[in-house]
């Protein structure tokens, strides 16, 4: 095997590990680096849509995840600011998919299984290793300088660098044109035992100050996330746990259900969201997952986008690597185009929901009409990635939602 890998992947989360699995299984020499030591916790909604489950099944991970305690998700309930509610079930969204369901599982479990699968596929995974800088050859990315847990630096040269290193991606920043926009929100996420009433459905509670997500990830354990505008988090400085529980009490459908004495994992903070890279490919490099873009976690899009993006990245990178020589941005153009084709509808849907929350009366009206007019299942089917975005983004549906 060549001392220099074909592919260097920055980040061993879902996007990075899945990309490594696909390319290693295709016969390429892949090295993955991540600053964490696995298993590790991650601030995330830990929501896997039906399409995400299908992607994991394709990787061969579904039986192991279920054995590890992943919980079935049959849909989502949405609670609007002024009292309207909707319940959407995946099985009702498409009559051809009567048994379809999502899953909820902690990132500690999910990411470890993905890392293990990457190693089993033949990829080398180096934990506690951080990318510091990209290296270049003739203006093209040709590898990276990495630092291990002992502080030792080394240069790994490769024909392709895949940036899968998350919201604060070093690779994305080095490629340039990394932008943060509106709405700028942060999430406070914890694991809490004994949250009643979930019963196979995730919950989203929207209020004037943000929203709360509840998601059962174990028989007695729930993922609880409070997402608020960045402008409102000054009160959390130095006291994120107290702030987290204070905010939960401001949501009528959550108040009293999440108890501080039942906190199992510390409150973790992530964000701000609404980050994207204007350039997802370059000579010798591409971006995947949150390193490419991430808008808002309301629709549970992050993990599914990471896994789908990994397939698109591998599909474009494989022939470019087989061709020999430099992997140019032109050779990766198919990835940029396919990514836009695959995600444009969901990007639009995310923004429609994200900005709609700024107008509580309109959001409440839309939620109420979706429920009364039998459209809730379609809406949740789109957010669960089992229906195309055009099922919602059409004049008939939008008119029925708000008029």
Secondary structure in CASP SS format (residue, H / E / C, confidence):
PFRMAT SS
TARGET T0000
AUTHOR 0000-0000-0000
METHOD secondary structure of the structure
MODEL  1
X C 1.00
X C 1.00
X C 1.00
X C 1.00
X C 1.00
X C 1.00
X E 1.00
X E 1.00
X E 1.00
X E 1.00
X C 1.00
X C 1.00
X C 1.00
X H 1.00
X H 1.00
X H 1.00
X H 1.00
X H 1.00
X H 1.00
X H 1.00
X H 1.00
X H 1.00
X H 1.00
X H 1.00
X H 1.00
X C 1.00
X C 1.00
X C 1.00
X C 1.00
X E 1.00
X E 1.00
X E 1.00
X E 1.00
X C 1.00
X C 1.00
X C 1.00
X C 1.00
X C 1.00
X C 1.00
X C 1.00
X C 1.00
X C 1.00
X C 1.00
X C 1.00
X C 1.00
X C 1.00
X E 1.00
X E 1.00
X C 1.00
X H 1.00
X H 1.00
X H 1.00
X H 1.00
X H 1.00
X H 1.00
X H 1.00
X H 1.00
X H 1.00
X C 1.00
X C 1.00
X C 1.00
X H 1.00
X H 1.00
X H 1.00
X H 1.00
X H 1.00
X H 1.00
X C 1.00
X C 1.00
X C 1.00
X E 1.00
X E 1.00
X E 1.00
X C 1.00
X E 1.00
X E 1.00
X E 1.00
X E 1.00
X E 1.00
X C 1.00
X C 1.00
X C 1.00
X C 1.00
X C 1.00
X E 1.00
X E 1.00
X E 1.00
X E 1.00
X E 1.00
X H 1.00
X H 1.00
X H 1.00
X H 1.00
X C 1.00
X C 1.00
X C 1.00
X C 1.00
X C 1.00
X C 1.00
X C 1.00
X C 1.00
X E 1.00
X E 1.00
X E 1.00
X C 1.00
X C 1.00
X H 1.00
X H 1.00
X H 1.00
X H 1.00
X H 1.00
X H 1.00
X H 1.00
X H 1.00
X H 1.00
X H 1.00
X H 1.00
X H 1.00
X H 1.00
X H 1.00
X H 1.00
X C 1.00
X C 1.00
X E 1.00
X E 1.00
X E 1.00
X C 1.00
X C 1.00
X C 1.00
X E 1.00
X E 1.00
X E 1.00
X E 1.00
X E 1.00
X E 1.00
X E 1.00
X E 1.00
X C 1.00
X C 1.00
X E 1.00
X E 1.00
X E 1.00
X E 1.00
X E 1.00
X E 1.00
X E 1.00
X E 1.00
X C 1.00
X C 1.00
X C 1.00
X C 1.00
X C 1.00
X E 1.00
X E 1.00
X E 1.00
X E 1.00
X E 1.00
X C 1.00
X C 1.00
X E 1.00
X E 1.00
X E 1.00
X E 1.00
X C 1.00
X C 1.00
X C 1.00
X C 1.00
X C 1.00
X C 1.00
X H 1.00
X H 1.00
X H 1.00
X H 1.00
X H 1.00
X H 1.00
X C 1.00
X C 1.00
X E 1.00
X E 1.00
X E 1.00
X C 1.00
X C 1.00
X C 1.00
X C 1.00
X E 1.00
X E 1.00
X E 1.00
X E 1.00
X E 1.00
X E 1.00
X E 1.00
X E 1.00
X E 1.00
X C 1.00
X C 1.00
X C 1.00
X C 1.00
X C 1.00
X C 1.00
X C 1.00
X E 1.00
X E 1.00
X E 1.00
X E 1.00
X E 1.00
X E 1.00
X E 1.00
X C 1.00
X C 1.00
X E 1.00
X E 1.00
X E 1.00
X E 1.00
X E 1.00
X E 1.00
X E 1.00
X E 1.00
X E 1.00
X C 1.00
X C 1.00
X E 1.00
X E 1.00
X E 1.00
X E 1.00
X E 1.00
X E 1.00
X E 1.00
X E 1.00
X E 1.00
X H 1.00
X H 1.00
X H 1.00
X H 1.00
X H 1.00
X H 1.00
X H 1.00
X C 1.00
X C 1.00
X C 1.00
X H 1.00
X H 1.00
X H 1.00
X H 1.00
X H 1.00
X H 1.00
X H 1.00
X H 1.00
X H 1.00
X C 1.00
X C 1.00
X C 1.00
X C 1.00
X C 1.00
X C 1.00
X C 1.00
X C 1.00
X C 1.00
X C 1.00
X C 1.00
X H 1.00
X H 1.00
X H 1.00
X E 1.00
X E 1.00
X E 1.00
X E 1.00
X E 1.00
X E 1.00
X E 1.00
X E 1.00
X E 1.00
X C 1.00
X C 1.00
X C 1.00
X E 1.00
X E 1.00
X E 1.00
X C 1.00
X C 1.00
X C 1.00
X E 1.00
X E 1.00
X C 1.00
X C 1.00
X E 1.00
X E 1.00
X E 1.00
X C 1.00
X H 1.00
X H 1.00
X H 1.00
X C 1.00
X E 1.00
X E 1.00
X C 1.00
X C 1.00
X H 1.00
X H 1.00
X H 1.00
X C 1.00
X C 1.00
X H 1.00
X H 1.00
X H 1.00
X H 1.00
X H 1.00
X H 1.00
X H 1.00
X H 1.00
X H 1.00
X H 1.00
X H 1.00
X H 1.00
X H 1.00
X H 1.00
X H 1.00
X H 1.00
X H 1.00
X H 1.00
X H 1.00
X H 1.00
X H 1.00
X C 1.00
X C 1.00
X C 1.00
X C 1.00
X C 1.00
X C 1.00
X C 1.00
X C 1.00
X C 1.00
X C 1.00
X H 1.00
X H 1.00
X H 1.00
X H 1.00
X H 1.00
X H 1.00
X H 1.00
X H 1.00
X H 1.00
X H 1.00
X H 1.00
X H 1.00
X H 1.00
X H 1.00
X H 1.00
X H 1.00
X H 1.00
X H 1.00
X H 1.00
X H 1.00
X H 1.00
X H 1.00
X H 1.00
X H 1.00
X C 1.00
X C 1.00
X C 1.00
X H 1.00
X H 1.00
X H 1.00
X H 1.00
X H 1.00
X H 1.00
X H 1.00
X H 1.00
X H 1.00
X H 1.00
X H 1.00
X H 1.00
X H 1.00
X C 1.00
X C 1.00
X C 1.00
X H 1.00
X H 1.00
X H 1.00
X H 1.00
X H 1.00
X H 1.00
X H 1.00
X H 1.00
X C 1.00
X C 1.00
X C 1.00
X C 1.00
X C 1.00
X H 1.00
X H 1.00
X H 1.00
X C 1.00
X C 1.00
X C 1.00
X H 1.00
X H 1.00
X H 1.00
X H 1.00
X H 1.00
X H 1.00
X H 1.00
X H 1.00
X C 1.00
END
